[in-house]
Amino acid sequence: MVRLRIPFAAAALALLVVRCAAQSSAPALTRAVPWSGKGVWLAADTHVHTRFSDGSGTPADAALKARSFGCDVLGIADHGDHDRKGATAEYFDAIDEARRAQPGMVVMGGMEWNLPPWGGDEHATIFVPASKERRLTEFRTAFDDYGRQTHEATLASTGLQWLAANAAEGTTKPVVTYEHPSRRDAKSIGNADDMRAWRTINDLFIGFSGAPGHQGKAPFGGYKYTERTIDRWDPVAALAGDAWDTLLKDGLDVWGAYAPSDFHNADPNDLGDYWPCQFSKTWIYAPDRSQNGVLQALRAGSFFAAHGGIVDRAEIGVTAKGVPRAAGAGEVVRVPAGTSVVVDVTLQVPPKDWTGQPNRLDLIELIGIDATGAKVIASAAPAASGPALSQALTVPAAGLVVRARGFRTMADGSRLAFYTNPVRIRTMR
């Protein structure tokens, strides 16, 4: 028998490789929200305008109204148009005044970016850590596309790079969200290409406004061109297999369970918008009640959104044998192909809806996205006890992504909806 003599370092390396191989073949939660089980729920509206662009009232006025409708987080995002005063020194002074007036509320000062190369036709909201907010004055001057003589797509790339380099604080990065994505599009699916292009630059774009603002009057969201909202939600989110699901199918994790007000004014003779958190709410599960905590949660996908107050605390969870806890929204779990997992949707139905009337939820659906596309894979009335919906699934070889939504049908046949962000289930190689 011949004995092979392996140096200690080489033997240790070999053992490490074996251990890593064993670990990579074990079921695991491979991307986790660090504050799972110990965070705080915050009701948010992060797309609100004031007199500093084309809205009404001051940031302090908006914050006072938002508080009256239960907002914990208010994001002021006045336009970056060169002929308005969003993202100016005076604007950020007014944001600070609103913070002093509402010390228990997270008031964030951001801007609505006129995205290059579309002039003023396409918009994204930008929020950064509080210590970096006033840097947005420089950003607005250099990268907002409103009123420019030429419109170059490369300006968006350099703007995203500038934000990454100049507007982060430690590990807390800026958050950029594509607002009312299909409002001026011939086909909503085209938004997938836009998101892919931005995400090749960096990861600052977290996703879409799944439900546009301007919900006070029809057509909802002001969608007057080709596309229309579905149950008040943009087709990118409401159509199984549209832009959101296409990106998820391709492995790009983006979020769309987001419903802002885009508040400008409540005048019934004008836009007639609902006030912040009056009708639309994005519920954020954050590590703490702070601006950085909110930004971290938005980036992680740790949120859901609802209209009309039909649900609170909606959560999606994927339970798999060998994984210590259920994987939730924004998280990734790894299991062997063919594994049976259980998807649970849990939620609370408040006794009263946004109008003070008796509340209910009529239907919950589970959307599954795999290599073949996206479809509704489970649909049922909410269970009377336990999870509102519980569904066992077999994970296909190429993996699976699941997201949930639910509906309340109104007397006129229209529906109010909530949406969760997805959980990704990867398979071992």
C-alpha positions as CSV (number, residue, x, y, z in Angstrom):
1,M,0.0,0.0,0.0
2,V,1.4,3.4,-1.0
3,R,0.7,6.3,1.4
4,L,0.3,9.7,-0.2
5,R,1.9,12.5,1.9
6,I,-0.2,15.7,1.6
7,P,1.2,18.9,3.1
8,F,-1.0,20.1,6.0
9,A,-2.1,23.3,4.2
10,A,-3.1,21.3,1.1
11,A,-5.0,18.8,3.3
12,A,-6.8,21.6,5.1
13,L,-7.8,23.1,1.7
14,A,-9.1,19.8,0.5
15,L,-11.2,19.4,3.7
16,L,-12.5,23.0,3.2
17,V,-13.5,22.2,-0.4
18,V,-15.3,19.0,0.7
19,R,-17.1,20.9,3.5
20,C,-18.1,23.7,1.1
21,A,-19.4,21.1,-1.4
22,A,-21.4,19.5,1.3
23,Q,-22.8,22.8,2.4
24,S,-23.7,23.8,-1.1
25,S,-25.8,20.7,-1.4
26,A,-27.8,21.3,1.7
27,P,-31.1,23.2,1.8
28,A,-30.5,26.7,2.9
29,L,-31.8,30.3,3.1
30,T,-29.2,31.8,0.8
31,R,-30.5,35.4,0.9
32,A,-32.1,36.5,4.1
33,V,-33.6,39.7,5.5
34,P,-31.4,40.2,8.6
35,W,-34.2,41.7,10.7
36,S,-36.7,38.9,10.0
37,G,-38.8,38.4,13.1
38,K,-37.6,41.5,14.9
39,G,-38.5,44.4,12.6
40,V,-41.3,46.9,12.7
41,W,-44.2,47.5,10.3
42,L,-44.4,51.0,8.9
43,A,-47.2,52.4,6.8
44,A,-45.6,54.5,4.0
45,D,-46.3,56.8,1.0
46,T,-43.1,57.6,-0.8
47,H,-44.4,59.6,-3.8
48,V,-45.9,63.0,-2.6
49,H,-45.7,66.4,-4.2
50,T,-45.9,69.9,-2.6
51,R,-45.8,73.5,-3.7
52,F,-42.1,73.2,-4.5
53,S,-43.2,71.6,-7.8
54,D,-46.8,71.1,-9.0
55,G,-48.4,70.1,-5.7
56,S,-50.4,72.0,-3.1
57,G,-49.3,73.0,0.4
58,T,-46.0,72.6,2.1
59,P,-44.1,69.5,3.2
60,A,-45.3,70.2,6.8
61,D,-48.9,70.3,5.5
62,A,-48.5,67.0,3.7
63,A,-46.9,65.4,6.8
64,L,-49.8,66.6,9.0
65,K,-52.4,65.1,6.6
66,A,-50.3,61.9,6.2
67,R,-50.2,61.4,10.0
68,S,-54.0,61.8,10.2
69,F,-54.3,58.9,7.8
70,G,-51.9,56.6,9.6
71,C,-48.7,57.2,7.7
72,D,-45.4,56.3,9.6
73,V,-43.3,57.2,6.6
74,L,-43.7,60.1,4.2
75,G,-41.5,60.5,1.1
76,I,-41.7,64.0,-0.5
77,A,-40.6,63.7,-4.1
78,D,-41.0,67.0,-5.9
79,H,-40.1,67.2,-9.6
80,G,-36.5,67.9,-10.7
81,D,-37.7,70.3,-13.5
82,H,-35.3,73.2,-13.8
83,D,-38.1,75.7,-13.6
84,R,-39.4,74.4,-10.3
85,K,-37.9,74.3,-6.8
86,G,-37.8,70.6,-6.0
87,A,-34.4,69.5,-4.6
88,T,-33.3,73.1,-3.9
89,A,-31.9,74.4,-0.6
90,E,-35.2,76.0,0.2
91,Y,-37.0,72.7,-0.4
92,F,-34.7,70.7,1.9
93,D,-35.1,73.4,4.6
94,A,-38.9,72.8,4.3
95,I,-38.4,69.1,4.6
96,D,-36.4,69.7,7.9
97,E,-39.3,71.9,9.1
98,A,-41.8,69.0,8.5
99,R,-39.5,66.7,10.4
100,R,-39.5,69.0,13.4
101,A,-43.3,69.3,13.2
102,Q,-43.8,65.5,13.1
103,P,-40.9,64.0,15.2
104,G,-42.6,60.6,15.3
105,M,-42.8,60.3,11.5
106,V,-40.0,59.3,9.1
107,V,-40.1,62.3,6.6
108,M,-37.8,61.8,3.7
109,G,-36.8,64.4,1.2
110,G,-36.2,63.1,-2.3
111,M,-37.0,64.0,-5.9
112,E,-38.8,62.8,-9.0
113,W,-36.3,62.4,-11.7
114,N,-37.2,63.1,-15.3
115,L,-35.5,60.1,-16.8
116,P,-33.2,60.5,-19.7
117,P,-33.7,60.3,-22.7
118,W,-37.5,61.0,-22.4
119,G,-37.5,64.6,-21.3
120,G,-40.4,64.9,-18.9
121,D,-42.4,61.8,-20.0
122,E,-40.8,59.1,-17.8
123,H,-40.2,59.4,-14.1
124,A,-38.4,57.7,-11.2
125,T,-38.4,58.7,-7.5
126,I,-35.1,58.9,-5.7
127,F,-34.5,58.7,-2.0
128,V,-31.2,58.7,-0.3
129,P,-29.9,58.7,3.4
130,A,-30.8,61.9,5.2
131,S,-27.2,62.9,5.4
132,K,-26.9,62.9,1.6
133,E,-30.3,64.5,0.7
134,R,-28.8,67.9,-0.2
135,R,-26.5,66.3,-2.7
136,L,-29.6,65.8,-4.8
137,T,-29.4,69.5,-5.7
138,E,-26.2,68.7,-7.7
139,F,-27.8,65.6,-9.1
140,R,-30.8,67.6,-10.4
141,T,-28.6,70.1,-12.2
142,A,-26.4,67.5,-13.8
143,F,-28.8,64.7,-14.6
144,D,-32.5,65.7,-14.8
145,D,-33.7,65.5,-18.4
146,Y,-36.4,68.1,-18.3
147,G,-36.0,71.0,-20.8
148,R,-32.6,69.8,-22.2
149,Q,-31.9,70.6,-25.8
150,T,-30.7,67.0,-26.4
151,H,-31.8,63.8,-24.8
152,E,-29.1,61.1,-24.3
153,A,-29.7,57.7,-22.7
154,T,-26.2,57.8,-21.4
155,L,-27.2,60.6,-19.0
156,A,-29.3,58.0,-17.1
157,S,-26.2,55.7,-16.8
158,T,-23.9,58.5,-15.5
159,G,-26.7,59.7,-13.1
160,L,-27.0,56.2,-11.6
161,Q,-23.2,56.0,-11.3
162,W,-23.1,59.4,-9.6
163,L,-25.8,58.4,-7.1
164,A,-23.8,55.3,-6.2
165,A,-20.6,57.2,-5.7
166,N,-22.1,60.3,-3.9
167,A,-25.4,59.5,-2.2
168,A,-24.8,56.3,-0.1
169,E,-24.1,56.2,3.6
170,G,-22.1,53.1,4.5
171,T,-24.0,50.1,3.3
172,T,-27.3,52.1,2.9
173,K,-27.7,52.9,-0.8
174,P,-30.0,55.2,-2.7
175,V,-33.4,53.8,-3.7
176,V,-34.7,54.5,-7.2
177,T,-38.2,53.4,-8.2
178,Y,-39.8,53.5,-11.7
179,E,-43.1,55.4,-11.3
180,H,-46.3,54.8,-13.3
181,P,-44.3,52.7,-15.7
182,S,-46.9,52.0,-18.4
183,R,-48.7,55.3,-18.4
184,R,-47.1,56.4,-21.7
185,D,-46.3,53.0,-23.2
186,A,-47.7,51.2,-26.2
187,K,-47.1,47.9,-24.5
188,S,-46.4,47.4,-20.8
189,I,-44.0,44.5,-21.5
190,G,-41.5,47.0,-22.8
191,N,-40.8,48.1,-19.3
192,A,-38.8,44.9,-18.8
193,D,-36.1,46.2,-21.3
194,D,-35.9,49.5,-19.5
195,M,-35.3,47.9,-16.1
196,R,-32.7,45.5,-17.5
197,A,-30.8,48.4,-19.0
198,W,-30.7,50.3,-15.7
199,R,-29.8,47.3,-13.7
200,T,-26.8,46.6,-16.0
201,I,-25.4,49.9,-14.6
202,N,-25.9,49.1,-10.9
203,D,-28.6,47.9,-8.5
204,L,-30.1,51.3,-7.4
205,F,-33.4,50.7,-9.3
206,I,-35.3,48.5,-7.0
207,G,-38.3,48.0,-9.3
208,F,-41.7,49.4,-10.4
209,S,-44.6,51.3,-8.9
210,G,-46.9,48.3,-9.2
211,A,-49.9,50.5,-8.5
212,P,-49.6,54.1,-9.8
213,G,-50.8,57.1,-7.9
214,H,-53.7,59.4,-9.0
215,Q,-56.3,56.9,-7.8
216,G,-59.0,59.5,-7.1
217,K,-60.4,59.7,-10.6
218,A,-60.8,57.5,-13.7
219,P,-58.8,56.6,-15.7
220,F,-56.9,55.4,-12.6
221,G,-53.3,56.5,-12.6
222,G,-54.0,59.0,-15.5
223,Y,-53.4,56.1,-18.0
224,K,-54.9,57.7,-21.1
225,Y,-52.6,56.5,-23.8
226,T,-52.7,52.8,-24.7
227,E,-52.4,50.8,-21.5
228,R,-55.0,50.8,-18.7
229,T,-54.7,49.8,-15.1
230,I,-56.1,46.4,-14.0
231,D,-57.9,46.5,-10.6
232,R,-56.1,49.8,-10.3
233,W,-52.7,48.2,-10.7
234,D,-50.2,48.7,-13.6
235,P,-50.2,45.8,-16.1
236,V,-46.5,45.2,-15.2
237,A,-47.7,43.7,-11.9
238,A,-51.3,42.8,-12.6
239,L,-50.8,40.7,-15.7
240,A,-49.2,37.4,-14.9
241,G,-46.2,37.0,-17.2
242,D,-45.8,40.8,-18.0
243,A,-42.7,42.8,-17.3
244,W,-42.3,42.0,-13.6
245,D,-42.7,38.3,-14.0
246,T,-40.5,38.3,-17.1
247,L,-37.6,39.8,-15.1
248,L,-38.2,37.4,-12.3
249,K,-38.2,34.5,-14.8
250,D,-34.8,35.8,-16.1
251,G,-33.3,35.8,-12.6
252,L,-33.5,39.5,-11.9
253,D,-35.0,40.3,-8.5
254,V,-37.0,43.5,-8.7
255,W,-40.0,44.6,-6.6
256,G,-43.4,45.8,-7.6
257,A,-45.6,45.5,-4.5
258,Y,-45.6,49.3,-4.1
259,A,-48.6,51.6,-4.1
260,P,-47.9,55.4,-3.6
261,S,-50.5,58.2,-3.9
262,D,-48.5,60.5,-6.2
263,F,-50.4,63.2,-4.3
264,H,-50.6,66.6,-6.0
265,N,-53.9,68.1,-4.8
266,A,-57.2,66.9,-3.4
267,D,-59.3,69.4,-5.4
268,P,-62.2,67.4,-6.9
269,N,-62.3,69.9,-9.8
270,D,-58.6,69.1,-10.6
271,L,-56.7,65.9,-9.9
272,G,-58.8,65.0,-6.9
273,D,-56.0,62.8,-5.4
274,Y,-56.3,60.8,-2.2
275,W,-54.1,62.1,0.6
276,P,-51.0,60.2,1.5
277,C,-52.0,56.9,3.2
278,Q,-55.7,57.7,2.8
279,F,-56.4,55.0,0.1
280,S,-53.0,53.7,-1.0
281,K,-50.4,52.3,1.4
282,T,-47.1,50.6,1.1
283,W,-46.4,48.6,4.2
284,I,-42.7,48.3,4.9
285,Y,-41.2,45.8,7.3
286,A,-38.1,47.6,8.4
287,P,-35.3,47.0,10.8
288,D,-36.2,50.2,12.7
289,R,-38.1,53.4,12.5
290,S,-35.5,55.4,10.6
291,Q,-34.8,56.7,7.1
292,N,-31.9,54.3,6.6
293,G,-34.0,51.5,7.9
294,V,-36.8,52.3,5.4
295,L,-34.3,52.4,2.5
296,Q,-32.7,49.1,3.6
297,A,-36.2,47.5,3.7
298,L,-37.2,48.9,0.3
299,R,-34.0,47.5,-1.2
300,A,-34.5,44.1,0.4
301,G,-38.1,43.8,-1.0
302,S,-39.4,43.6,2.6
303,F,-42.8,45.3,1.9
304,F,-46.3,44.8,0.4
305,A,-48.9,47.2,-0.8
306,A,-52.7,47.5,-0.6
307,H,-55.6,49.7,-1.6
308,G,-58.5,50.7,0.5
309,G,-57.2,49.2,3.8
310,I,-58.4,45.7,2.9
311,V,-55.4,44.0,4.6
312,D,-52.6,44.6,7.1
313,R,-49.4,42.6,7.6
314,A,-49.7,40.5,4.5
315,E,-46.8,38.1,4.3
316,I,-45.7,35.3,2.0
317,G,-43.6,32.4,3.3
318,V,-42.0,29.4,1.8
319,T,-41.3,26.5,4.2
320,A,-38.9,23.7,3.1
321,K,-37.5,20.7,5.0
322,G,-34.0,21.4,6.3
323,V,-34.4,25.2,6.2
324,P,-34.6,26.7,9.7
325,R,-37.4,29.1,9.0
326,A,-39.8,30.1,6.2
327,A,-38.3,32.3,3.5
328,G,-40.3,35.6,3.1
329,A,-40.7,38.4,0.6
330,G,-37.4,39.4,-1.0
331,E,-35.6,36.3,0.3
332,V,-34.1,33.3,-1.6
333,V,-34.2,29.7,-0.5
334,R,-32.3,26.8,-2.0
335,V,-33.6,23.2,-2.1
336,P,-33.1,20.0,-4.2
337,A,-35.2,19.9,-7.4
338,G,-38.3,18.0,-6.8
339,T,-38.6,19.1,-3.2
340,S,-42.1,19.7,-1.8
341,V,-42.4,23.1,-0.2
342,V,-45.4,24.8,1.4
343,V,-46.3,28.4,0.5
344,D,-48.3,30.2,3.2
345,V,-49.9,33.6,2.8
346,T,-50.8,35.2,6.2
347,L,-52.5,38.5,6.8
348,Q,-54.8,40.5,8.9
349,V,-58.2,41.9,7.7
350,P,-59.0,45.0,9.7
351,P,-62.6,45.2,10.9
352,K,-63.1,48.4,8.9
353,D,-61.9,49.5,5.5
354,W,-60.6,52.9,4.5
355,T,-64.2,54.4,4.4
356,G,-65.0,53.0,7.9
357,Q,-67.3,50.3,6.4
358,P,-67.2,46.6,7.4
359,N,-64.2,45.0,5.8
360,R,-63.5,41.6,4.1
361,L,-61.2,39.9,1.7
362,D,-62.8,37.7,-1.0
363,L,-60.0,35.9,-2.9
364,I,-56.3,35.1,-2.6
365,E,-54.2,34.1,-5.6
366,L,-50.7,32.7,-5.8
367,I,-48.6,33.4,-9.0
368,G,-45.8,31.0,-9.9
369,I,-43.0,31.9,-12.3
370,D,-40.8,29.1,-13.6
371,A,-38.8,28.5,-16.8
372,T,-42.0,28.1,-18.8
373,G,-43.5,31.4,-17.8
374,A,-45.9,32.8,-15.2
375,K,-49.5,31.8,-14.2
376,V,-51.9,31.7,-11.3
377,I,-51.2,28.4,-9.5
378,A,-53.6,28.6,-6.6
379,S,-56.8,30.5,-6.0
380,A,-59.1,30.3,-3.0
381,A,-61.2,32.3,-0.6
382,P,-59.2,33.1,2.6
383,A,-59.3,30.3,5.2
384,A,-61.2,31.1,8.4
385,S,-58.2,30.2,10.6
386,G,-54.5,29.6,10.2
387,P,-52.8,30.9,7.0
388,A,-55.2,32.6,4.7
389,L,-53.9,30.4,1.9
390,S,-51.6,27.4,2.2
391,Q,-50.4,25.6,-0.9
392,A,-48.0,22.6,-1.3
393,L,-45.8,22.8,-4.4
394,T,-43.1,20.6,-6.1
395,V,-40.1,22.7,-7.1
396,P,-39.2,22.2,-10.8
397,A,-35.6,21.5,-11.9
398,A,-35.0,25.1,-12.9
399,G,-36.5,26.6,-9.7
400,L,-39.6,28.7,-9.0
401,V,-40.6,32.2,-7.9
402,V,-43.8,32.8,-6.1
403,R,-45.7,36.0,-5.3
404,A,-49.2,36.6,-3.9
405,R,-52.1,38.9,-4.3
406,G,-55.7,39.2,-3.0
407,F,-58.9,40.9,-3.9
408,R,-62.1,42.4,-2.4
409,T,-64.9,42.7,-4.9
410,M,-66.9,45.9,-4.6
411,A,-70.7,46.4,-5.1
412,D,-70.0,47.8,-8.6
413,G,-68.0,44.8,-9.7
414,S,-64.6,46.6,-9.4
415,R,-61.9,45.1,-7.2
416,L,-59.5,46.4,-4.6
417,A,-56.2,44.5,-4.4
418,F,-53.1,43.8,-2.4
419,Y,-49.8,42.4,-3.7
420,T,-46.7,40.9,-2.1
421,N,-43.2,40.8,-3.3
422,P,-41.8,37.4,-4.4
423,V,-39.8,34.6,-2.8
424,R,-37.3,32.9,-5.0
425,I,-36.7,29.2,-4.7
426,R,-33.5,28.0,-6.3
427,T,-32.5,24.4,-6.9
428,M,-29.1,22.8,-6.2
429,R,-26.7,22.2,-9.0
